[in-house]
Amino acid sequence: MPSIPDNAVDTTTDALLFHAKAEPSDDKNVHMGTSTQSTDPCSGVGAQFDQLLESVEQFGRYQQFVVYAVLLPAIFAYSFAQGFLLFVIATPDNFWCRSPTDYPLNLSVLNASSTLSPIQQCHELSLSSWSLNNSNSTTATLSTSEISNYPRRCQHGWDFDQSVYTSTIVTEWNLVCDSDFLPTLVYIVTTLVGTVGAPIGGYLSDRYGRKRTYFGFLALQIAAGGAAALAPSYAWFVVLASLHSLSVYPSYQTIYTLGMEILSPKHRTMFSVLVGVFYALGSVASCGLAYAVRNWRMLIVASTLPLVGLVGLFPLMPESPRFNLSKRRFGKVTHFFRRAAKWNGRNFDKDCNDKLLQLFADLSTADHKVDNRSHQPSFRDLFTNKNLRWRTCVLITLSALVAIYYGGLGFLAPKLGNNPHLNVFLTNLVDLPASLLTQLGADRLGRRLMLTVNFIFGGLFCLASVFFPPTADSSYYPVLVLFLFARMFAVSSYTVEELVSCESFPTVLRGEGISLTNGVSGVVSNLGPMIVYLSVGTQWTSPMAWFGGITILGSGLVLFLPETVDLPLPETIEDVQPFAMLRSFDEFLAPVRRRRGRSPETSVN
């Protein structure tokens, strides 16, 4: 069969599919020439797609261009643009009651040079009587008899130490003392609204495509970010920051899903790790920006500007061929493979044509038998289909535990010591060795064993920090080291969990499945900041104890987790294999033994 020209893709495939539909089949194999469809579960549509990727080169110049020039820069800019929040809502360690204009100026100087308790920061001393010998003096002093012993609430607002932060929403709107929960509330509300964006993004992604969904939410992110920098009040800031957060989850998950869907199984872990690396680099760069720009409004503007450049990626970003395949847009699928073959220096020859048309015919025959017009895959299938139901529940629970652990450590980072910029910088920098850890272990050990290692070691490092007294200055550096190791395992857990979620849901429901797990975990992740907020006075001991216990508890979920390493991505609901609990330790180590060539068995999915 000769190569199909671009202008004849749709008519040729339609004619061939009509022939395939009409051809009888009594042994469940669709015949086309000498090719047949295997009944092996692992040789379904996903495996056929992966064979086509191999024919045009699995990670050739085209896939490399899309990954390195389009997807990873988008991840970097996404991370860079959403890293400002912790610095924007930060509260300076030192603040004091602002003196009225007719008070002696040295009263504020006295407060600024003192270490004040929380009560002293929120109350002022009223003057019983005072007078200035020289009305122009700025060095007048007050005798003890002139100061009442009965403090009152600050009457004229607060002054803040500006050695770390020149301006934050806390200093601009006096969000301290009775209002000290409001900065944490911003974090919680934006996270909750962001979880609403996850299912919306998943629905739009599965209905209208990864590409259009991404750029739609990118436009919202740019507009909301710019508007948040101009917020005239706390209420307006919460609204605009929430709209910004609404676009964050869909932007990330569509890029991640698109990358996974254009790559073969052997390159999915590499891409997931690269996403972690570029996310870490974006976060590190965001810390550097926050250190240089101490005004919160200018920080938001500077963080949002790189997103504008991503608009230029629109003509370069392909639509997911797996999405087009799920929508039976065979012409666009053919166009993707022809372009990949051309970029990669491969001929789109007869063999490629036969494989591609066989794939189309098999899908068309399946449509004829199942009659997808009477049952389109929907969100309900995640819970009504018995193979998907257990997977969905386990992945939701796993994602929620990882989110509490990961998000809580991130929120705790600025509060570990007196240098929040350094703490956050090191916290983000440790994401790089965490990505390397995932690269080395996720494929060699398998997803289940890797998660177990991450959970147990991460939990132990958290619990070890509890034995260092928070009141001792000498405890800071040992605790910081333990914290960074715990963070490293948390990041690795997060990366592997994302990988498993993407590999477990079929293409027709992948966007909605991932958005569901992200949505639920986003809501539950607020427990992390709440644990930190409610642990005021204990510094790191109470939060780290909680996070350590949660992660060790989460290691038990691995028993119910499907092993997805080296398996093709499921394309349809029928491709999802029956749920099976881990039955033996040998099964747990199966990926390791396969890597060593000791066992030819495939992992139980």
DRENDO-753212 format. One record per residue: residue in one letter; z negated, y, x of N, C-alpha, C in turn. Coordinates in steps of 0.1 Angstrom, whole numbers, plus 5000, padded with zeros to 4 digits. Atoms other than C-alpha are relative to their C-alpha. Example, Ala and Ser with C-alpha at 12.3 -4.5 7.8 and 13.67 -1.06 7.14 Angstrom:
residues 2
A500049885009492249555123500050125009
S500049894991492949895137499250114992
END
This chain:
residues 605
M500049885009500050005000500050125009
P499949884991501050345016498850094997
S501149905002498550625020500350084988
I499949925012497950824989500150155004
P499949864997499151184992499050084992
D501049925007496651464982500450034986
N499649955013498751574952500249884990
A499850115009498951224938498849914998
V501250085001495351114940499649964987
D500550035014494351144904500949914992
T499050085008497550994889500049865005
T500050134994497550704913498849924996
T501250075003493950614908499949974985
D500150035014494150654870500949884996
A499150115004497150414868499449875005
L500650124995495450164890498849954993
L501250035007492150184871500449954986
F499650065013494050124838500449865002
H499650144998495549814853498749915002
A501250084997492049704865499249974987
K500750025012490549754831500649894991
A499350105009493149544814500049865006
E500050134994492849254839498849924996
P501250085004490648974826499249955012
S500950054990487748844846499049914995
D501050105005485848524839499049965010
D501050044989483948494872499350125005
K500849884996482548844874500650075012
N499449934989484948934902501350074995
V498849935004487649194898501049985011
H499050034990490849084916501050125001
M498949904996493149334933500649965013
G499450064987495449174958499149895004
T500950114994493148964980498650045000
S501349954999490049164976499249964988
T500950035011487049064955498750075002
Q501349934999483649214947499049895001
S501050104998480749014960498950024990
T501150005009477948924937498650025007
D501349974992475348984965499550134996
P500549875004473049254953500150115010
C499949904989473249424987501450035002
S498649974997477049424985500650074988
G499649935011477249644954500850135004
V499249884998478749994950499550075013
G500549944989476350134976500549955013
A499550064988477449885002501550025002
Q498549974999481149934994500250155005
F499949864995480650314999499750015015
D500349994986478950255032501149945009
Q498950064993481850035043501150105002
L498949904999484250315035499650115010
L500549914990482050555056500349955014
E499850064987482350305085501550015003
S498650004997486150305081500550135005
V499649864996486450685085499050055011
E501049984990483550675111498750064993
Q501249975008479950695099499450135004
F500649874996478850995119501050075010
G499049944992482051145132499950155000
R500149864999482951505138499850084987
Y500249935013483151595101498650004996
Q501450015004479751465093499150085009
Q500849924991478351625124500150144997
F499849865004479851955114499150044988
V500749975013478351935079498550005003
V501450014998474951835092499550115009
Y500549904991474652065122500350144998
A499649875002476552365111499750054986
V500249955013475752375074498649964995
L501350045007472752165062498850045008
L501249974992470352205091499750155002
P500249865000470852585094499450054987
A500649975013470052595057498549974999
I501450045000466852405062499250105009
F500749914991465852635091499750134992
A500249885007466452945070499049994988
Y501050025011464552795040498650005005
S501350004994461552725062499650135005
F500349864995461753065078499650094989
A500249905011461953245045498849974991
Q501150035009459053065028498749995008
G501250014992456553085057499150125000
F500749874999455353435050498750004991
L501049995010452953355021498650005006
L501450014995449853255041499650135007
F500349874993450053585061499950114990
V500049905010450753795030498750004992
I501250015008447753675012498749995008
A501150024991445453665042498950114998
T501149915001441953825041499550035014
P500649974987440754005073498649955000
D501450054999437453865086499050114998
N500949895000435854205088500550114990
F499749895009435754455060498650064995
W501249935004433154705046500350104989
C499849905011432554945018500550135006
R499549874996434555265021499050114996
S500949895003432455575023500750114993
P499449895007433055865000500350115010
T499549904991434756165015498950105005
D501049904996431556375017498849935007
Y501050074992429556105035500250035015
P499849984985428956135073501049895004
L499050094995431955975090499549885008
N500550114992429855765113499449884992
L500550115008428655555084501049885000
S498950114999432055365083500149955014
V499950054986432055355121498949905003
L501150104998428655185120500349874994
N499650135007429954925095501149935008
A498950074993433154865115499649945013
S500450064987431254795147498949894998
S501050105003428854555130500549874995
T499650125007429054195120499249994987
L500649995013428354205083500049874993
S500050125008427253925060500850024988
P499249985012429153855028499350104990
I500749915008426454045009500250145004
Q499849874994426754345032501450054998
Q498649965002430554345029500350044986
C499749975014430354364991499050114994
H501049905005427454614988499950125010
E500249884991426754965002498650054998
L501349945001423555145009500150144995
S499949875006422955444987499150095008
L500849904993421655765003499050074991
S501049935008418355904989500150155003
S499849864997418856235007500650015014
W499549984986420856355037500650145000
S499349874998422156675051500550005014
L499349984987424356775080499650135006
N500349884993423157025105501250095002
N498749944997426757105112501149944991
S499150055010429257075084501349955006
N498850054993432057025109499849885009
S500350104990430256755128500549864995
T499550135004431756405128499049895007
T500950094993428756255147498650014994
A501349995006425956325123499449874998
T500850135002423256055121499150014989
L500950015011421055935094498749935004
S501350064997417355865097499849884990
T500350115008415955545082499550044986
S500649955012414055745056501150054990
E499049955009417355875042500949894994
I499350115006418655535033499149924991
S500850075009417455365002500049855003
N500150154998416354995003500749924990
Y499450075011418254914972501650015000
P498649994999421954834978500749994986
R499250005013424654874951501449955004
R498650044998428154744946500950115006
C499149904993430854914967500750094989
Q499549915010431855224947501450065002
H498849924996434855354966501049915007
G499150094994436755044976499549955014
W500450064987436854885011500950055011
D499249984988438054955046500049875007
F499850134994439454665066500350015015
D499650014986439654565102501549975001
Q498550014999443354605112500449945013
S499750064987443154425145500949884999
V499250125002444854115131501150034989
Y499149975010446554235099500050154997
T499949865003447854585094499950024985
S500049985015448454535057500349864994
T499750125008448254235033499850044985
I500349965014448054224995498550014998
V501549995001444254185000499650145003
T500449864995443954515019500550114991
E499349905008446354694996499350014986
W500550005013444754594963498549964999
N501450035000441154524974499649874994
L500250135006441154154966498949935008
V501250054993437654084981498849994990
C501350015008434154004968500349944986
D499850065014434453954930501449964998
S498550045002438253924934500549915011
D499650074988438253704964500849874997
F499250125003439753414945501550034997
L498649965004442953604936501049975011
P499050044990444653544970500349854999
T499850155001444053164966500849974987
L499350015012445253204930501550025001
V498649984997448553334942500649875005
Y499550124994449053024963500149894990
I500050115010448152794934501150034990
V499149975011450252974908501549985005
T498650024994453352984931500349865002
T499750154999452952614938500349944987
L499850055014452652534901501350034995
V498749965005455652734892501149935008
G499050074992457552574921500249864996
T499850145005456852234906500950004987
V499149995011458652354875501450015005
G498649994995461652434896500549865005
A499650134995461652074910500849924989
P499250075010462651904877501250074995
I498849935004464952184867501149985010
G499050024989466752154901500549864999
G499550135000466851784898501049974988
Y499250025012468351794863501450075003
L498849934998470952054873500849935011
S499350074989471751864905500749884996
D499450125005472451544887501150024989
R499049975010474451714860501250085006
Y498949914995476451984879500349995015
G499750024986476351874915498950075009
R501049954991474251934946500450145005
K499649884994476352224959499850124991
R500149895009476452444929498550034997
T501449995003472752384922499350085012
Y500649944988471852484958500350155000
F499649864998473752814958499550084988
G500649935011472452904923498650045003
F501449974997468852874934499950095013
L500049914989469653044967500150154996
A499949875005470753354948498750054994
L501349965006467453354929499050025010
Q501049984989465453314961500250135007
I499749874993467153614977499550114991
A500349895009466753834946498450014998
A501550005002463053734940499350045013
G500649964987462153774977500150145002
G499949864998463554114979499250084990
A500849935010461854224947498549995002
A501550014998458454084957499650105011
A500449904990458454314987499850144995
L500249875006458554604963499050004989
A500950025011455954474939498950125000
P500949895001453854774926498549964997
S501450055004450754564916499949855003
Y500350144998449054234920500749914990
A499450085010450354104887501549995002
W498650014998453954194895500349915012
F499850084988453654034929499949854996
V500150145004452453704913501349964993
V498850045008455453704889501249995009
L498850004991458053784916499849895011
A500250114990456453544942500249864993
S499850135007456553274915501449974998
L498550025002460253324908500649965014
H499650054986460753294946499749865002
S500550144998458752974946500849914991
L499250095009460752844916501349955006
S498750044994463852834938499849925013
V500350064987462152684968500349845000
Y499850145001461952314958501449964998
P498650045002465452284944500950035012
S499249974988466952454975499849895010
Y500350104990465252204998500549864996
Q499750135004465751894978501549974998
T498650025001469451954971500749985014
I499550014987470152005008499749865006
Y500450134995468151695017500849894994
T499350105007469751484991501549995004
L498650004996473251595000500249945014
G499950064987472651505036499949855000
M500250155001471351155027501249934994
E498950065007474351095005501350005007
I498850004993477051165030499949915013
L500250084988475550945057499749854997
S500250145001475250575063498549965002
P501450034999471950385063499450025014
K500549994986471650385101499850145005
H500249864996471850765102499150084991
R500949935009469550845073498750045006
T501349974993466350835094500250115009
M499749894991467951055120500150134993
F499849875008468951315094498650044995
S501349965005465451305079499150065011
V500749954989463951355113500550145004
L499449874996466351645121499650114990
V500549915010465351805088498650055004
G501349974996461751785100499950095012
V499949924988462651935134500450144996
F499649865004464552235119499050074991
Y501149945008461852285093498950055009
A501049954991459352305121500450125008
L499549894992461452535142500050134991
G500049895009461852765111498650054998
S501449965002458052765106499550075012
V500449934988457452845142500550145002
A499449875000459853125141499450104990
S500749915010458153255109498750055005
C501349954995454853265127500250115011
G499749904991456453465155500350134993
L499749885008457853705129498750064995
A501249955006454453735112499150075011
Y500749944989452853815146500650135004
A499449884996455354085153500050114988
V500049915012455454235117498749984993
R501350015006451954295105499950064986
N500049945013452854485073500749904990
W499650115008453254245044501350024993
R498749975007456154425026501149985010
M498950014990458254445058500149855004
L500050154996457354075066500949934990
I499250075011458853955032501450045002
V498649964999461954165037500749935012
A499550064988462454035073500249844998
S499950145002461853675061501249964991
T499050035010464353695033501450035005
L498749964995467253855052500949885005
P499150114995468453525069500649924988
L499450075011469053375034501350064996
V498849945004471753625028501249945008
G499050064992473753475056500549864996
L499750135004473653135040501150004989
V499049995010475953255012501449975006
G498750034993478853235038500249855002
L499850144998478252855039500749944988
F499550065012479652805004501449935002
P498850084999483252715014499949895010
L500150104990482052495042499249884995
M500950105005479552285022500849914990
P499450095010481051975005499149964989
E500850065011479951834972499749855004
S500350144997478251494975501049914995
P499150095005480851224973499449894991
R500750095009478250994958499850064986
F500149945013477651244930501350004993
N498750005006481351274924500449864995
L499750145003481550894924499249964987
S500850035012478750874898500650074987
K499349935011480751124876501449954998
R498650065001483950914881501050105004
R499049914996485651204898500749945013
F499450084989487750974919500950085009
G499249924992490151234931499250085011
K500849934991487451434947499349915011
V500550104990485951124963501049975010
T498950034991489351044978500250125010
H499849884991489651404991498950005011
F501150004990486251375009500349905011
F499750104989487251055027501250035008
R498849964992490651185036499750115010
R500449894991489151505050499249945012
A500850064990486551305069500849925010
A499150074991489251075083500850095009
K499249914992491351365095499150075010
W500849944990488451545112499549905011
N500550104991487251225128501149935008
G498950064992490651135142500349864995
R499750135005490950825120501250014990
N498950015009494050715100499549954986
F500450055013493450695063501149904995
D498950105001495550375063499849914987
K500050095012496250095038498649934998
D501350075002492849925045499050104993
C500849915006491050245036500350024985
N499549985014493150295005499549884991
D500450125007492449934994498550004997
K501450005002488749964999499650114989
L500449905009488550294980500549974986
L499550035013490750184951499249884994
Q500850115005488749864949498750054994
L501349945005485550064946500250074987
F499749945013487150274918500249904989
A499750115010488349964900498749934996
D501250075003484949794902499150094991
L500749915008483250104888500650014986
S499449995013485750134861499849884991
T500350125007485349774851498649994995
A501450005004481549814850499950104988
D500149915012482050114827500549944988
H499450065012484249914804499049894994
K500950105005481649634802498750064994
V501349945005478549854798500250114990
D499749895009480250134779499050115002
N500949894996478450424796500050114990
R500049895010479450654768498949984990
S501050025009476850494746498650015006
H501349984993474050514772500350065014
Q500049924987474250784799498749995006
P501350004993471550754826499350124997
S500849885003468750984817498649995006
F501450004995465251084827499149894995
R500950105007463750834803500149865008
D499850134993465250544824499049985011
L501050014990462750624851498849924996
F501250065005460050484829500349884990
T499650115009461950254804500649885007
N499550114992463750054830498949935008
K501150074993461449784843500050015015
N499850004985462849794878499650145005
L500249864996462550174880498550044997
R501249955005459250214862498949995011
W501050024990456950064888500350085013
R499649924988458850234917499650144997
T500249865003458550564900498550035000
C501549985000454750534894499450005014
V500550014987454050424929500450125009
L499549894992456250694945499350134995
I500749885004454550964923498650005006
T501350004994451150854934500050025015
L499949994986452150824970500350155004
S499649874997453751164970498950104997
A501149915004450751324953498950005011
L501050014989448351194980500450065013
V499549934988450551305008500050154999
A500049865003450851644992498650075002
I501449954999447051694990499750015015
Y500350014985446751585027500750105008
Y499149924993449651775040499850154997
G500249865005449252095019498650055004
G501449964997445452105024499850045015
L500149974986445752095062500750135003
G499349874998448352375061499250124996
F500749895005446152595040498750025008
L501249994991443152525063500250065013
A499749964986444952615095499650145003
P500449874996444452995094498550035001
K501449985001440752955087499249925011
L500750084990439952735117499350085010
G500649924990439153015141500450154998
N499849865001439553385148501450045003
N498749964997443153375157501049924991
P499350075010445053275126501549985004
H498650014995448553345141500249885009
L499950124991447853095169499849874993
N500350135007446352835146501249954992
V498950045008449352845123501249965009
F499050034991451752855152499949865006
L500250144994450252535168500249904989
T499850095011450152375134501449974997
N498650025002453852425129500749945012
L499450054988454652345165499849855001
V500350154999453051995162500949924991
D499150075008455651915136501249945008
L498950054992458151865164499749865006
P500350144996456351555180499849914988
A500150085012455651445145501449944996
S498650055003459451425139500449905010
L499750104990459851235171499349874997
L500750125004457150995160500749934989
T499350065011459050935128501349945004
Q498750064995462350885146499849875007
L500350124992460750625169499549884991
G500750115008458850435141500649974987
A499650035014460550465107501049895000
D499050115000463450235116499549875006
R500450124992461750005141498849934993
L501150075007458549945121500349984985
G499850005014459949995086499250114993
R500749895007458850245060498649974997
R501450035004455750055048499050005012
L500950014989454249985082499850145006
M500149864995455050345094499050084992
L500949925009453250495064498549955002
T501450054998450250265070499450065013
V500549954987449950375106499750154999
N500349865002450250745096498750034992
F501249975008447650725069498749965007
I501350044993445050535089499650095011
F500349914988445350735121499750144996
G500349865005445551065102498750014994
G501449995006442450985082498949995010
L501150024990440450875113499950135008
F500149874993441351205131499350104991
C500749905009440251405100498549975000
L501450035000436951215098499350025013
A500649984987436251245135499650145002
S500449864999436151625132498750044993
V501249975007433251605109498750005009
F501150024991430951515138499850125009
F500249884992431351855155499550114991
P500749905008428952115142500950135000
P499149885001430952425129499350125005
T500749884995428252665141500150015015
A499950004985428852575178501350055004
D498849954995431452775196500849905008
S499450114992432152475218500849904992
S499450105008433352275188501550044996
Y498749965004436452485182501249935006
Y498850064994438852335207500149854998
P499850145004437951965201500449984986
V499650015014438252025164501550034998
L498649965001441552205169500949885004
V499250114995442951905189500049894989
L500150105010441751655162500850054988
F499249945011443251885135501549985002
L498650014997446551895152500649865000
F499650145001446751515156500149964985
A500050045014445851475119501250074993
R498849935006448551735110501349925004
M498950074996451051535131500349884992
F499850125008450451215112500350044985
A499749955014450551415079501450034999
V498649965001453951555087500949875000
S499250135000455251205096499949934987
S500150065014453851075063500950064990
Y499249925010455551345044501549975002
T498650034997458851275062500449864995
V499750145004458750895056499949994984
E500150015015457650945019501350064994
E498849945005460651175013501249905002
L498950094997462950915029499949884991
V500250125009461550625008500450054986
S499649965013461950834976501550014998
C498549985001465550924983500749865001
E499450134999466350554992499749914988
S500450095011464650414961500750034987
F499449965012466250614933501549985000
P498650015000469850544923500750134999
T499349874999472450814927500050074987
V499949945013472750874890498850074995
L501349945003469050964888499350055012
R500749964987468251054924499450144999
G500549865000467951424918498850014990
E501149995010465751384887498849925005
G501150084994463651104904499350085010
I500749924989462951314935499350124994
S500749885006462251624914498849964993
L501250045007459751424893498949985010
T501150024990457851304924499650135006
N500349874994458051654939499250094991
G500749925010456951814907498649964998
V501450055002453851594901499250035013
S500749984987452951614938499750155002
G500249864999453351994937498850054992
V501149965008450852024909498749955006
V501250064994448351784925499750065014
S500249954987448851944959499050125000
N500949895001446752244947498649965002
L501450044997443652034951499750025014
G500249974985444152084989499450145002
P500649864999443652464988498750024992
M501349985007440952434962498949935007
I501050064992439052194984499650105011
V500349904990439352455012499250124995
Y500649885005438352744990498549974996
L501350035005435352564975499149965011
S500850044988434152465010499650125009
V500449884993433352825020498649985006
G501350014994430452815045500049875008
T500050124992431252465058501149995010
Q498950004991434352565077500949884999
W499150115001436252245085499349874996
T500650135002433651975079500349944986
S499850065014433951925041501449984997
P498650035003437751975038500549885008
M499550114992438451735067499549874995
A500550135006436151475052500749964988
W499250035012437951495019501449955004
F498750044997441351475035500149875007
G500150134993440351185057499849884990
G500350105010439050985027501349984992
I498850015008442251055007501149925007
T498950074993444650935034499749855002
I500350144998442750615042500149924986
L499850065013442650545004501549984997
G498650015003446350605002500749895007
S499450114992447150335028500149884991
G500050115009446450085000501350004992
L498849995009449550204981501249935007
V498950064993451750055008500349864994
L499850135006451249714991501050004989
F499149995012453249834961501350075003
L498849924996455950024981501249915003
P498950074996459449894983500450035014
E499549984987460849845018501550034999
T498649955002464150035020500850015013
V499449984987464950035057501349915001
D498750074998468649935065500749964987
L499450045012469449895028500950114995
P499249895005472350075011499450074989
L500649925011471550354987500549944987
P499650055013471550224951500850114993
E499149905007474350394931499750014985
T500250005015473650284895498649934998
I501350065004470550164877500049855002
E499950144998471849814879499949965015
D500150034986471849834917498649995005
V501450004996468049884918499549864999
Q500550145000466449554928498749994993
P501350015007463449414909498850045009
F501249964992460049554919499349875005
A500750124994458149314942498950065008
M501149974992454649364956500049935013
L500150074987454049294992499149884999
R500650135003453148924993499349945012
S500550064989452348845029500150105012
F500049914988451649005063501349985008
D498750034994454848835076501150094994
E499049915007456849035050499850145005
F500349874995455049345062500650035013
L499449994987456349285097501549975001
A498650055000459849175087500950105007
P499149914993461549495098499949995015
V500350014985459949465133500749885005
R499450124995461149105136501550005000
R498549995000464649185125500550085011
R499649914989464849455151500049925013
R500150084988463849195177500949885000
G499150115001466348945164499449874997
R500750135003463748695153500249954986
S499950055014464448685116501350064994
P498849965006467748705099499850054986
E500249975014466148765065500050154998
T500149865005466549095047498750024994
S501349975005463549275036500050004985
V500150015014462349235001499950154995
N499949865005463249554981499350014987
END
